Amino acid sequence: MSFLKGLLVIACLLIPISAFAYGGHDGLVCTGCHAIHTAKDVLIFAVPANKVDLNAKTKQPYALITALCLGCHDSPEKGGMGIKAITGHMSHPYGLNSVNPKVARVPADALRDGRFECIGCHDPHPSNPNYKYLRYDPGTNGSKMENFCAACHPMKADPKSAVKPHAFSSMDERSFEPSDSAAAAPAPKAKKK
């Protein structure tokens, strides 16, 4: 009987973890990141921007969208919440005012007002089906990461990968086309008083 109890305990521990199998944001609703009436920063963000961590190049706090991302994804001692904290010196550069064209040929849709922010590579909304919310499809579980890298670094990639990839973007509602089933759905009826 103790074997079954042990199995039950393991199952109870693993079920909550399985909720994060597809991505950390999948379990969030809009108000996990955004708050209309209690916003703590721009873009009606529910989490305050990280004003503590310093950009290694400028020695200034990160700004704009990168600071918002680092509000969650930086260690507590660096001003974040410690949720899947990234380490700047072991990560791809982010929070850049400009990109050296000798280093990368960044597609225009990956820049935000000319800046290279976290959202240049990631679209954090749960509608993004790509691995780790990457904007350019890296294949299942990152199996074709060279396709992702080739979006900005085509000369360093296999020539078969160096095609202009399609960028996923949930940031611009103008490009959304509702599915036929959603468009064909009847409008809700008004309640009678």
Secondary structure, DSSP 8 states (H G I E B T S, - for coil): -HHHHHHHHHHHHHHHHHTTSS-GGGG--GGGTB-SSS--BTTTBSS----SSB-TTT-SB--HHHHHHHHHSS-GGGTS--TT---GGGS---SBS---TTT----GGG-BTTBB-GGGTB--STT--SGGGBSB---GGGTTHHHHHTTT-GGGS-TTT-S---B--SS-GGG----HHHHHS--------
